[in-house]
Amino acid sequence: MLGQLNDAQMRNVLSSQVLGRLACTDGLQPYIVPVTYTYDGECIYGQTKEGEKLKILRKNPKVCFEADMMTDMANWQSVLVFGMFEELAGEEAGKAREILFGRVLSLLTSSTVHGHEHGESGQADDSNRVKPVMYRIKIKSMTGRYEKG
């Protein structure tokens, strides 16, 4: 059975995932990339570094974002978000980084790994994960579909 997701279902998909796809365009060529993200119930947050994606986003902040939850080919949910990219600075960037890392860093280690067996220090080293540009996507609208076999 195919159908449309309601608002609560779309929010659940966005909240339960950390990998999505960000699509943007410079007006000539579409560009889509996988990104790590978090969703706080209002906006999508992510980080990036200088490069093609950021160049395009600064030129045209209109974006499309997609996240999926898939069990198998007959059981999936997909959400498309239409919104505006905003580059964050200062205190806003710091808060966004806390939100993102609070969600994503907890997923980096399996619950089957025991610190006493692997010399775990208790502090996550995120120095190689920090990228200089934090951003958010302000959601204008979203739509979602599902298939349940």
Contacts in CASP RR format, 6 or more apart in sequence:
PFRMAT RR
TARGET T0000
AUTHOR 0000-0000-0000
METHOD contacts of the structure
MODEL  1
MLGQLNDAQMRNVLSSQVLGRLACTDGLQPYIVPVTYTYDGECIYGQTKE
GEKLKILRKNPKVCFEADMMTDMANWQSVLVFGMFEELAGEEAGKAREIL
FGRVLSLLTSSTVHGHEHGESGQADDSNRVKPVMYRIKIKSMTGRYEKG
1 147 0 8 1.000
1 148 0 8 1.000
1 149 0 8 1.000
2 145 0 8 1.000
2 146 0 8 1.000
2 147 0 8 1.000
3 145 0 8 1.000
3 146 0 8 1.000
3 147 0 8 1.000
4 143 0 8 1.000
4 144 0 8 1.000
4 145 0 8 1.000
4 146 0 8 1.000
5 13 0 8 1.000
5 77 0 8 1.000
5 79 0 8 1.000
5 143 0 8 1.000
5 144 0 8 1.000
5 145 0 8 1.000
5 146 0 8 1.000
9 77 0 8 1.000
9 144 0 8 1.000
9 146 0 8 1.000
10 79 0 8 1.000
10 142 0 8 1.000
10 143 0 8 1.000
10 144 0 8 1.000
11 39 0 8 1.000
11 41 0 8 1.000
13 67 0 8 1.000
13 68 0 8 1.000
13 69 0 8 1.000
13 77 0 8 1.000
13 78 0 8 1.000
13 79 0 8 1.000
13 144 0 8 1.000
14 39 0 8 1.000
14 41 0 8 1.000
14 44 0 8 1.000
14 67 0 8 1.000
14 79 0 8 1.000
14 81 0 8 1.000
15 39 0 8 1.000
15 41 0 8 1.000
16 69 0 8 1.000
17 67 0 8 1.000
17 68 0 8 1.000
17 69 0 8 1.000
18 36 0 8 1.000
18 37 0 8 1.000
18 38 0 8 1.000
18 103 0 8 1.000
18 104 0 8 1.000
18 107 0 8 1.000
19 34 0 8 1.000
19 35 0 8 1.000
19 36 0 8 1.000
19 37 0 8 1.000
19 67 0 8 1.000
20 34 0 8 1.000
20 35 0 8 1.000
20 36 0 8 1.000
20 37 0 8 1.000
20 65 0 8 1.000
20 66 0 8 1.000
20 67 0 8 1.000
20 68 0 8 1.000
21 32 0 8 1.000
21 33 0 8 1.000
21 34 0 8 1.000
21 35 0 8 1.000
21 65 0 8 1.000
21 66 0 8 1.000
21 67 0 8 1.000
22 32 0 8 1.000
22 33 0 8 1.000
22 34 0 8 1.000
22 35 0 8 1.000
22 53 0 8 1.000
22 63 0 8 1.000
22 64 0 8 1.000
22 65 0 8 1.000
22 137 0 8 1.000
23 30 0 8 1.000
23 31 0 8 1.000
23 32 0 8 1.000
23 63 0 8 1.000
23 64 0 8 1.000
23 65 0 8 1.000
23 66 0 8 1.000
24 30 0 8 1.000
24 31 0 8 1.000
24 32 0 8 1.000
24 53 0 8 1.000
24 56 0 8 1.000
24 57 0 8 1.000
24 60 0 8 1.000
24 62 0 8 1.000
24 63 0 8 1.000
24 64 0 8 1.000
24 85 0 8 1.000
25 31 0 8 1.000
25 56 0 8 1.000
25 60 0 8 1.000
26 55 0 8 1.000
26 56 0 8 1.000
26 59 0 8 1.000
26 60 0 8 1.000
27 60 0 8 1.000
31 52 0 8 1.000
31 53 0 8 1.000
31 56 0 8 1.000
33 53 0 8 1.000
35 46 0 8 1.000
35 48 0 8 1.000
36 46 0 8 1.000
36 47 0 8 1.000
36 100 0 8 1.000
36 104 0 8 1.000
37 44 0 8 1.000
37 45 0 8 1.000
37 46 0 8 1.000
37 65 0 8 1.000
37 67 0 8 1.000
37 100 0 8 1.000
38 44 0 8 1.000
38 45 0 8 1.000
38 46 0 8 1.000
38 99 0 8 1.000
38 100 0 8 1.000
38 102 0 8 1.000
38 103 0 8 1.000
38 104 0 8 1.000
39 45 0 8 1.000
40 99 0 8 1.000
42 139 0 8 1.000
43 136 0 8 1.000
43 137 0 8 1.000
43 138 0 8 1.000
43 139 0 8 1.000
44 65 0 8 1.000
44 81 0 8 1.000
44 136 0 8 1.000
44 137 0 8 1.000
44 139 0 8 1.000
45 96 0 8 1.000
45 99 0 8 1.000
45 100 0 8 1.000
45 134 0 8 1.000
45 135 0 8 1.000
45 136 0 8 1.000
45 137 0 8 1.000
46 96 0 8 1.000
46 100 0 8 1.000
46 134 0 8 1.000
46 135 0 8 1.000
46 136 0 8 1.000
47 96 0 8 1.000
47 97 0 8 1.000
47 100 0 8 1.000
47 130 0 8 1.000
47 131 0 8 1.000
47 133 0 8 1.000
47 134 0 8 1.000
47 135 0 8 1.000
48 54 0 8 1.000
48 131 0 8 1.000
48 133 0 8 1.000
48 135 0 8 1.000
49 131 0 8 1.000
49 132 0 8 1.000
49 133 0 8 1.000
50 132 0 8 1.000
50 133 0 8 1.000
54 133 0 8 1.000
57 63 0 8 1.000
57 85 0 8 1.000
57 87 0 8 1.000
57 135 0 8 1.000
58 87 0 8 1.000
61 84 0 8 1.000
61 85 0 8 1.000
61 86 0 8 1.000
62 82 0 8 1.000
62 83 0 8 1.000
62 84 0 8 1.000
62 85 0 8 1.000
63 82 0 8 1.000
63 83 0 8 1.000
63 84 0 8 1.000
63 85 0 8 1.000
63 137 0 8 1.000
64 80 0 8 1.000
64 81 0 8 1.000
64 82 0 8 1.000
64 83 0 8 1.000
65 80 0 8 1.000
65 81 0 8 1.000
65 83 0 8 1.000
65 137 0 8 1.000
66 78 0 8 1.000
66 79 0 8 1.000
66 80 0 8 1.000
66 81 0 8 1.000
67 78 0 8 1.000
67 79 0 8 1.000
67 81 0 8 1.000
68 76 0 8 1.000
68 77 0 8 1.000
68 78 0 8 1.000
68 79 0 8 1.000
69 76 0 8 1.000
69 77 0 8 1.000
69 78 0 8 1.000
70 76 0 8 1.000
70 77 0 8 1.000
74 147 0 8 1.000
74 148 0 8 1.000
74 149 0 8 1.000
75 147 0 8 1.000
75 148 0 8 1.000
75 149 0 8 1.000
76 146 0 8 1.000
76 147 0 8 1.000
77 144 0 8 1.000
77 145 0 8 1.000
77 146 0 8 1.000
78 144 0 8 1.000
78 145 0 8 1.000
78 146 0 8 1.000
79 142 0 8 1.000
79 143 0 8 1.000
79 144 0 8 1.000
80 142 0 8 1.000
80 143 0 8 1.000
80 144 0 8 1.000
81 137 0 8 1.000
81 139 0 8 1.000
81 141 0 8 1.000
81 142 0 8 1.000
82 139 0 8 1.000
82 140 0 8 1.000
82 141 0 8 1.000
82 142 0 8 1.000
83 137 0 8 1.000
83 138 0 8 1.000
83 139 0 8 1.000
83 140 0 8 1.000
83 141 0 8 1.000
84 137 0 8 1.000
84 138 0 8 1.000
84 140 0 8 1.000
85 135 0 8 1.000
85 136 0 8 1.000
85 137 0 8 1.000
86 135 0 8 1.000
86 136 0 8 1.000
86 137 0 8 1.000
86 138 0 8 1.000
87 133 0 8 1.000
87 134 0 8 1.000
87 135 0 8 1.000
88 94 0 8 1.000
88 96 0 8 1.000
88 134 0 8 1.000
88 135 0 8 1.000
88 136 0 8 1.000
92 134 0 8 1.000
93 134 0 8 1.000
94 134 0 8 1.000
96 134 0 8 1.000
96 135 0 8 1.000
96 136 0 8 1.000
97 130 0 8 1.000
97 134 0 8 1.000
100 134 0 8 1.000
101 124 0 8 1.000
101 126 0 8 1.000
101 129 0 8 1.000
105 124 0 8 1.000
105 126 0 8 1.000
105 129 0 8 1.000
108 124 0 8 1.000
113 120 0 8 1.000
END
